Amino acid sequence: MSDLPRKAVTRTVKLAALPLGIAGRATWGLGKRIGGKSAEIVAREIQQRTADQLFRTLGELKGGAMKLGQALSVFESALPEDFAGPYRAALTKLQEAAPPLPAQTVHQVLAERLGPDWRESLREFEDVPAAAASIGQVHRAVWHDGRQVAVKVQYPGAGEALLSDLRQLGRFAGLLGPLVPGMDLKPLIQEMQERVAEELDYGLEAEAQRMHAEAFEDDPDVVVPRVVHQGEQVLVTEWLEGTPLSEVISGGSQEERDRAGQLLARFLFTGPARTGLLHADPHPGNFRLIKGEEGRLRLGVLDFGTVDRLPGGWPEPIGTSLRMTLEDDAEGIYGHLCGEGFVRESIELDPQAVLEYLKPIVEPIEAEEFTFTRSWLRGQAARIADPRSPAHQLGRQINLPPSYLLIHRVTLSTIGVLCQLGATVRLRGELESWLPGFLPAE
């Protein structure tokens, strides 16, 4: 039934070609240099060819392969500038589009899930998808009551492909290192594996979207489309017009970039307080910049397939840790981290060294506003990734409790998007309003 490659052996061969292709192009490049081409030109050609293969392979396979590519897309800001160019373009493609399924396959899914008379529910249906992502693609349509809607159709065999890919990518994680220098892919892939069931359950996604739509109804800054219909492997929501954040990143004005960055930060910190949920897939393909009344720009939010449940809002230990770091309270922050399980009982660290490790991380909230840049993020990544760095050595001894894993990834991903935007954001004000523990107790 499906054109989605489903046999494990087929997908494994395609995924294995990524690291093997890198090695082969390196050999090809050596031959070119011996033949007289400059190292710079050859390196650029190798990077472009590798980036093209990356998009083609991850996009065609969809499933876990594409999902990993989308997750990596927000971290391209941390890549060295001379390395990032080709990958930036390839990874950005994965945020919005991938090779689509044939219309006949999509129609068959709709007939199975909405019934053979599905065209009575959907008065109009565009066969060419508006977006194609890791486990499903979105089509624009008109619901039977005249509303413009987005119809999200899950790929047949998506679950099987997702699990197969993530298992194989876990095995290849070390070999894929050249795609994202300095980043350990194993924890990211493992966390994705643990959330496969939630990702595939459109019932859970519909529930999370309904909660957000209700909480942000009539909000002046954030727009969440309402759920129109939910069934197995099909989710229908209101259509949301607007400029994809990927286009704001590539060609938006500075005013648009700053506004998008501010609203993204606001949504990140207000969402858990209002809904008890954290939107956990903050790549640019899931956001729109919408021009409302009197030209006011608002943030449209899509895709609630991955959320973290935070019934009490943001955990207070995060706000307390940030406040103590800003106060240069070395003993206080060290004791706090030990008490919360960030430092194992068997390990003893120098409190001042821990404070020095954390200080650069809180730089964006020391002042009233901060400009996020790719160069700043590259500096942070280099400091932590360099094995010779004291920060790298200390970071390896700090423990991240399981309940903070997804929060950590979402925060890093959001910072990556802010750096892609080059946005100037008043982050401190958002934390003061929404992050428990950040302000001293009265």
C-alpha positions in Angstrom: 0.0 0.0 0.0 2.7 2.5 1.0 5.5 4.1 -1.0 7.3 4.7 2.3 10.3 2.4 2.4 9.4 0.0 5.1 11.7 -3.0 5.0 14.4 -2.7 7.6 17.1 -3.9 5.3 16.3 -1.3 2.7 16.3 1.6 5.2 19.4 0.3 6.9 21.3 0.3 3.6 20.2 3.9 2.9 21.2 5.1 6.3 24.5 3.3 6.2 25.3 5.1 3.0 25.5 8.4 4.9 28.7 7.7 6.9 30.1 5.6 4.1 29.4 8.4 1.6 31.3 10.9 3.8 34.3 8.5 3.9 34.1 8.0 0.1 33.9 11.7 -0.6 37.0 12.3 1.6 38.9 9.8 -0.5 37.6 11.4 -3.7 38.7 14.8 -2.4 42.2 13.6 -1.7 42.4 12.5 -5.3 41.2 15.9 -6.5 43.8 17.7 -4.5 46.5 15.4 -5.9 45.1 16.3 -9.3 45.7 20.0 -8.7 42.5 21.4 -7.2 42.9 23.7 -4.2 42.0 22.3 -0.8 39.4 25.0 -0.3 37.5 24.3 -3.5 37.6 20.5 -2.9 36.4 20.9 0.7 33.5 23.1 -0.5 32.5 20.5 -3.1 32.7 17.7 -0.6 30.5 19.6 1.9 27.9 20.4 -0.8 27.7 16.8 -2.0 27.4 15.5 1.6 24.7 18.1 2.3 22.8 17.0 -0.8 23.0 13.4 0.2 21.9 14.3 3.7 18.7 16.0 2.5 17.9 13.4 -0.1 18.4 10.4 2.3 16.7 11.8 5.4 13.9 13.4 3.3 13.1 10.3 1.2 13.1 7.9 4.2 10.9 10.2 6.3 10.4 8.4 9.6 13.1 8.6 12.2 15.7 9.6 9.6 13.9 12.8 8.7 12.9 13.4 12.3 16.6 13.4 13.3 17.3 15.8 10.4 14.7 18.2 11.7 16.0 18.0 15.2 19.5 18.8 13.9 18.3 21.7 11.8 18.0 24.0 14.8 21.6 23.3 15.8 23.2 24.3 12.5 23.9 27.7 14.2 26.5 26.0 16.3 28.5 24.7 13.4 31.7 26.5 12.3 30.7 29.1 9.7 33.1 27.6 7.0 31.4 24.2 7.5 27.8 25.3 8.0 26.7 26.8 4.7 25.7 23.7 2.7 24.3 22.0 5.7 22.2 25.0 6.6 20.4 24.9 3.3 19.9 21.1 3.4 18.7 21.0 7.0 16.4 24.0 6.4 14.7 22.0 3.6 13.7 19.3 6.1 11.8 21.8 8.2 9.1 22.4 5.6 9.2 19.8 2.9 10.2 16.3 1.9 9.3 14.1 -1.1 5.5 13.5 -0.8 3.5 10.3 -1.0 1.5 9.8 -4.2 -2.1 11.2 -4.1 -3.5 7.7 -4.6 -1.9 6.5 -1.3 -3.2 9.5 0.5 -6.7 9.0 -0.8 -6.6 5.3 0.3 -5.7 6.4 3.9 -8.5 8.9 3.9 -11.0 6.3 2.7 -9.9 3.9 5.4 -9.9 6.4 8.2 -12.7 8.8 7.3 -14.8 6.3 5.3 -15.4 5.8 1.6 -17.5 9.0 1.5 -14.6 11.1 2.8 -15.2 13.7 0.1 -18.5 14.6 1.7 -16.5 15.7 4.8 -13.9 17.5 2.7 -15.6 19.6 0.0 -12.2 20.4 -1.5 -8.9 18.6 -1.1 -5.5 19.6 -2.6 -3.6 16.5 -3.6 -0.2 18.3 -3.5 0.8 18.5 0.1 1.4 21.9 1.7 4.1 20.3 3.9 5.6 16.9 4.4 7.3 15.9 7.6 8.8 12.9 9.4 5.6 10.8 10.0 2.9 12.5 8.0 2.1 15.1 5.5 -0.3 18.0 5.5 -2.9 18.9 2.8 -4.9 22.0 2.5 -8.7 21.4 2.2 -12.1 22.8 2.8 -14.2 21.2 5.6 -17.9 20.5 4.9 -18.9 23.6 6.8 -16.8 25.8 4.7 -13.8 26.2 7.0 -10.3 26.2 5.5 -8.5 23.2 7.2 -5.2 21.4 7.3 -5.5 17.6 6.9 -2.6 15.8 8.5 -2.3 12.2 7.1 0.1 9.8 8.8 2.3 7.8 6.5 1.3 4.1 6.3 4.0 2.1 8.1 5.3 5.2 9.8 5.5 3.5 13.2 7.6 0.6 11.9 9.8 2.9 9.9 10.3 5.3 12.8 11.4 2.6 15.2 13.6 0.9 12.6 15.4 4.2 11.7 16.0 5.2 15.3 17.5 1.8 16.1 19.8 2.0 13.1 20.7 5.6 13.7 21.6 4.7 17.3 24.1 2.2 16.0 25.5 4.7 13.5 25.5 7.7 15.9 29.3 7.7 16.2 29.9 7.5 12.5 27.4 10.3 11.9 29.5 12.6 14.0 31.0 14.6 11.0 27.5 15.8 10.2 27.3 17.8 13.5 30.9 18.2 14.9 31.1 18.3 18.7 27.5 17.0 19.3 26.8 13.6 20.8 23.8 12.2 18.9 23.2 9.1 21.0 21.2 10.8 23.8 19.1 12.7 21.3 18.3 9.5 19.4 17.5 7.5 22.6 15.1 10.2 23.8 13.3 10.1 20.4 13.0 6.3 20.7 11.3 6.6 24.1 8.6 8.9 22.6 7.7 7.0 19.5 4.3 5.9 20.8 3.3 9.4 21.7 4.5 10.8 18.4 2.3 8.3 16.5 -0.9 8.9 18.6 -3.0 11.5 16.9 -5.4 11.3 19.8 -2.8 12.6 22.3 -1.7 15.2 19.7 -5.3 16.5 19.3 -5.7 16.7 23.1 -2.6 18.7 23.5 -3.6 21.0 20.7 -7.1 21.5 22.1 -5.6 22.5 25.5 -3.3 25.0 23.8 -6.0 26.4 21.6 -8.2 27.0 24.6 -5.5 28.5 26.8 -4.3 30.9 24.0 -7.7 31.8 22.7 -7.9 35.6 22.0 -4.2 35.9 23.1 -2.7 39.0 21.5 0.6 37.3 20.7 0.1 33.6 20.1 -2.3 31.8 17.7 -3.1 28.0 18.0 -5.5 26.6 15.4 -8.4 24.6 16.8 -8.9 20.9 16.2 -11.7 20.2 13.7 -11.7 16.4 13.6 -9.4 13.6 15.0 -9.2 10.0 13.9 -6.6 7.3 13.7 -3.8 8.4 11.4 -5.8 11.5 10.3 -6.0 14.9 12.1 -7.9 17.9 10.8 -7.3 21.3 12.2 -8.0 24.9 11.2 -5.8 26.2 8.5 -3.2 28.8 9.6 -1.9 31.4 7.2 1.4 33.1 7.8 5.0 33.3 6.9 7.0 30.1 8.0 9.7 31.0 10.5 12.2 29.4 8.1 11.4 32.2 5.6 11.8 34.8 8.3 15.2 33.4 9.1 16.3 33.5 5.5 14.8 36.8 4.4 12.8 38.5 7.1 13.4 42.1 8.3 15.2 42.7 11.6 11.9 43.9 13.0 10.3 40.6 12.0 13.2 38.6 13.4 13.1 40.4 16.7 9.4 40.0 17.1 9.5 36.3 16.1 12.2 35.7 18.6 10.4 37.5 21.4 7.2 35.7 20.8 9.0 32.3 20.6 10.6 32.9 24.0 7.2 34.1 25.4 5.4 30.9 24.1 8.2 28.7 25.5 7.8 30.1 29.0 4.1 30.7 29.1 2.9 27.4 27.6 3.7 25.2 30.6 2.2 27.7 33.1 -1.1 27.9 31.1 -1.5 24.4 29.9 0.8 22.1 32.0 2.4 21.1 28.7 5.7 22.1 27.0 5.6 22.1 23.2 8.7 19.9 22.6 9.3 20.3 18.8 10.5 23.8 18.3 12.0 23.7 14.9 11.1 26.6 12.5 8.8 24.5 10.4 6.3 24.4 13.3 5.9 28.2 13.6 4.3 31.0 11.5 4.6 34.8 11.8 1.1 36.2 11.2 0.2 39.8 10.5 -2.9 40.7 12.4 -5.0 43.8 12.9 -3.1 47.1 12.5 0.0 45.2 11.4 0.6 43.5 14.7 2.7 40.4 14.3 1.7 37.2 16.1 3.2 33.8 16.4 1.3 30.8 15.0 2.1 27.5 16.5 1.7 24.1 14.8 2.3 20.4 15.5 1.7 19.3 19.1 2.8 15.7 18.5 5.6 15.9 21.0 4.9 17.5 24.4 6.4 17.3 27.8 3.9 17.1 30.7 4.7 19.8 33.3 1.5 19.9 35.4 3.0 22.6 37.8 4.5 24.6 35.0 8.3 25.0 34.7 10.1 23.2 37.5 11.1 25.7 40.2 14.7 24.4 40.5 15.5 25.8 37.0 14.6 29.3 38.1 16.4 29.0 41.4 19.5 27.7 39.6 19.5 30.6 37.1 19.0 33.2 39.9 21.8 31.8 42.1 24.1 31.8 39.1 23.3 35.5 38.3 24.0 36.3 42.0 27.5 34.6 41.8 26.5 32.3 44.7 28.9 29.5 44.1 28.2 27.6 47.3 24.5 28.1 47.0 24.2 26.9 43.4 26.5 23.9 44.1 24.4 22.8 47.1 21.2 23.4 45.1 22.4 21.2 42.1 23.6 18.5 44.5 20.2 18.5 46.2 18.3 18.2 42.9 20.4 15.3 41.6 22.5 17.3 39.0 25.6 16.2 40.8 25.8 12.6 41.9 26.6 11.8 45.5 29.8 9.9 44.5 31.2 13.0 42.8 32.7 16.1 44.5 33.2 19.3 42.4 34.7 22.7 43.1 31.7 25.1 43.6 33.6 28.0 42.0 34.4 25.8 38.9 30.7 24.9 38.7 29.8 28.6 38.8 32.3 29.5 36.1 30.9 26.6 34.0 27.4 28.1 34.3 28.1 31.8 34.0 28.5 32.0 30.2 25.2 30.1 29.8 23.2 32.8 31.7 24.7 35.6 29.6 21.4 36.1 27.7 19.6 37.0 30.9 22.2 39.2 32.6 21.0 42.3 30.7 17.5 43.5 29.9 17.9 42.3 26.3 20.3 40.1 24.4 21.1 39.6 20.7 21.3 35.9 19.9 23.9 35.3 17.1 25.4 32.3 15.4 28.9 33.4 16.5 27.8 33.5 20.2 26.3 29.9 19.9 29.4 28.7 18.2 31.5 30.0 21.0 29.3 28.2 23.6 29.4 25.0 21.6 33.2 25.1 21.2 33.7 25.8 24.9 31.7 22.8 25.9 32.7 20.4 23.1 36.5 20.9 23.2 37.9 17.9 25.2 40.8 20.1 26.3 38.4 22.6 27.9 37.8 22.7 31.6 34.1 23.3 30.8 34.0 20.1 28.8 35.6 18.0 31.5 33.3 19.5 34.2 30.2 19.1 32.0 30.9 15.3 31.7 30.6 15.0 35.5 27.3 16.9 35.8 24.2 14.6 35.7 21.0 15.5 33.9 18.1 13.8 35.7 15.7 12.0 33.3 12.8 14.4 34.0 14.9 17.3 32.7 16.1 15.6 29.4 13.3 16.9 27.2 13.3 20.3 28.9 17.0 20.6 28.2 16.6 19.7 24.5 13.7 22.1 24.0 15.6 24.9 25.6 18.7 24.3 23.5 16.6 24.0 20.4 14.8 27.3 21.1 18.1 29.0 21.6 19.3 27.5 18.3 16.3 29.1 16.5 16.8 32.4 18.2 20.4 32.4 16.9 19.2 31.5 13.4 16.9 34.5 13.6 19.7 36.8 15.0 17.0 38.2 17.2 17.3 40.7 20.0 15.1 39.4 22.8 14.1 40.7 26.3 14.5 37.2 27.8 14.9 38.3 31.3 11.5 39.9 31.5 9.9 36.6 30.3 11.7 34.6 33.0 10.7 37.1 35.7 7.0 36.8 34.7 6.8 33.1 34.1 9.7 31.1 35.6 9.1 30.0 39.2 12.1 30.5 41.5 13.7 33.1 39.2 12.8 36.0 41.4 13.8 36.0 45.1 11.0 34.9 47.4 9.4 37.9 49.1 
